[in-house]
Amino acid sequence: MKQITKIAIFKGREVRKIIYDNEWWFSVIDVVAALTDSTQPSKYWTAMKARVSTEDGLQLSTICRQLKLESSDRKRYETDCASTEGIFRIIQSIPSPKAEPFRRWLAKVGYERVQEIEDPELATKRTRALYKAKGYPDSWIEKRMRGIEVRETLTDEWRKREVGGDRENLRDHMNDLELIFSMLGEASTTEIAKNKDTQGFDENKKAAREGGTISGNARRELEQKSGKKVSTKQNYLMPKPRLAKITRRV
């Protein structure tokens, strides 16, 4: 299943992370950029790999794995990533006054993942708090959280039926009605897949099309009755300056 790239913030700098082997793995390039303020962190990291080995003789490249992370162009690329332990080793080789604050930040982020494994409800609470901090209204947050639950139910069914999932973050741009109709389509798809016991990509693609048709018909009927389009070109995300002000607390 396609995994989702998450963003953590260290002193205003984005650090991409992804779950691998049930723990956070971080983009090494992003860590290098955050600690060095280099305008060419890729070159900095390439030079580091060539000249540095850890105290126990390991090369830095052996600490990393190539994992697919989403880039600024919304495409996913193989990227050098390291676990929390690996990042600790890497930052030992980066002379930076930010190293110690970053170690504390990294320990906190890693610990939060351990907490979420022990109590999955914490992840939900943190997601709610993040959306609240971004300025989304409570009514939208409730629909969004319900949408996440509906989506997870569908992707669970797809995993059982040998079909991958897709990206989730588009829903952060949706208005209330778009979220509702997305949920209707996904819930319908789940019900069709379960009742027809669909298997493999082709059968589940057909089920998804049928579920989408149900949602589409309902949306068009509402638009006809209300005289107003459900989908617009308006972006529901809050302006970035407000987000930047909030995320510095993380």
N, C-alpha and C positions, 0 to 999 in steps of 0.2 A: 504494500500500500504506500502511496506517495505520502511522505511526511511533510509537515508544515514547518517552514522556517519562522522562528520567533525572533523578536528583537528585544534585547536588553539595553539599558542605557547606563553608561558610566561617564559621569561628568559631562553630560551633553553629547557624548559620542555613542553611535549605534554599534552594538556588538551582536552579530547574528548567532543564533544557537538553534540546536535541533536535538530531539531525543534519539539516542542511539544506544542500544543495549540497556535501556531503562535508565539512562542518566543523560545529563546535558553534555553536549559536545559543542565547542565554540569555534567560530571562524578565527583562525590564527592571524590572518591578514587584518581583521578588524581589531584584534587585541593589539597587534603591533602598531596600528594607526592610532589607537587610543592612548598608548603609552609613549609613543615617540613623536606624535604630531607630524610624522613624515608625510610628504606629498606623494611619495612613491612607496607605500608599505609593501607592495609585492616584491620590489627589488630589494628592499631592506631584509625581508624574510628570506629571499633566495640567498643573499649573502650570508645571513646567519646560519642557514642550513649547511652551507659550504665550509664554514670555519669553526662551528661550535659543536662540542659534544658535551653530554651531561657528566656529572660527577662519577656516575657508574659506567661511563664509557659509551653510552648509547648516543647515536646520532639523532639530532632533533627530528629528522624526517621519519624515523622509525616510531616516534611517539604519536604521529598523526595518522589519520585516515582521510581518504578522499570521500566526502559526503556531498550530496547535491543540496546546495543552498540557493534560495531565491536572490537574484541580484536586483539592481535598481531598474532594470528593463523588464522586470517581472518574469524573466526566464530563469531556469535553474541550471547551475553549473557545478561541476566537480570542484570542490574547494577543500584545501587543507584544513582539517578540524582536529581539535584535541579535547580530551576529557578534562575535567577540573584538575585532576592530578597532573596531566600532561601540560596544561597551561601553567601550573605552578612551576614546573621545571623550565618551561620556555622563558617565563618572565625573569627567572634568575639570571638569564643571559642578556637582559635588556637594561642598560644603565638608564634609569629614569626615576625622578622624584615621585612619580605616580605609582611606582611598583608596589609599595606597601599598602596604600589605599586600595589599589586594584586587588591585591591579595585578600583584603578584608571583604571587598565587594564580591569577589568570586566565591569566597567561602559562604557568604550569605545566599547567593544565588543557588549554589549547589545544595545547601541545606534546605532551601525551600522545596527543591525537587524531592528530597528525602521525605519531607513532611507530607507532600502531596501523594507520594506512593503509599504512605501509612494512612493518610486520611484524604481520599480523593475530593471530598467536599471543599477542602481548602483551595484547590485549584479553581473551583467554581466561584468561591467567594472572592478570590483575587481577580478573576476575570470581571466580575461585577464591579469591583472597586475601580479597576482600570477604566472601564467604560464610563463609570460615574465621573472619574477624574477628567476624562476627555470631554465631558460636557453633555453626554447623551442623557435624555430624559428617562425617568424610571419606567415609563410605559414602553419605550423602545427597548430598554435593557431586558425587560421581562420577555418580550417577543424574541429578542436575539438569543437569550439563554435557552428559551424553549426551542428555538430553531437549531441551536447547537445539539440539543438532546435528540431532536428528530433526525438531524443529519448523522449523528453517531449511530443511531439505530439502523439507518439505511446502510451506512458503510460497514457496520457489523454484518448485516445480511450479505452485502457484496463480498466481504471476506470469506464468508461461508461458501459462497457460490463462485469463488475464484475470479473475482472482479476487483480492480483497484478503485480507490477513492479519487477525489479531486480536490482542488484548492478551496479553502474556506473563506479567505479574507474578503472576497468580493461582497459578502453580506454586510460588512461594515459600512458599505456605501449605500445600502438600501434603505428606503423609507418604510414606514410601518406596514403598508399594504403589500409592498414588494416582499417583505419578510413573511407575511401571512401566506401569500400565494406560493412562495418558495417552499414553505413548510407543507402546504397542501399537496404540492407536486411530489415532494419527497416522501411524505407519509403515504400517499397513494401508491407510489412506486414500491415502497416497502411491503404494503399489503398485497399488491399484485404478485410481487416476487415470492412472498411466503405462500400465498394460496395456490399459485401455479407451480411452486417448487422449481423456479427457473434455475438453470445451471449454465455456467460459462458466460462469455462476453456477449454473444449474439442474443441469447434469450433474455439476458438482463438489460441489454440495450433496448430491446423491444418493450420490456416492462417499463423502463425509464421513459420511453417515448409515450406510452399509454398514460403513465402517471402525469407526465408533463401536459398531455392533451387535456386531462381532467382539470388541471390547474389553469391552463390557458383558456378553456371554455368558460370557467367561472370568472376569470379576470375580464374576458371580453363582455360577458353578460353584465358585470358590474359597471364597466365603462359605458355600455349602451344605456343602462338605466340611470346612471349618475351624470352622464354627459361629460365625464372627465377622465383623462388618461391616468392609469395607475403608475406606469413607468414614465419618468421624465429624465432630462439630461442633468438634473440637479444632483450634485455629489453630496451625500448625507454626512460625510466625514467632517469633523470640526476643523477649523483652520490650524495649520501646523504651529504657529507661534504659541497658541494656547497649550497644545500638546507638549511642546518643548519645555514650557514653564513647569508643567506638572512632572514630566519624566525625570527631571533633575533630582527629584527626591529619591529615586529608586536606588 
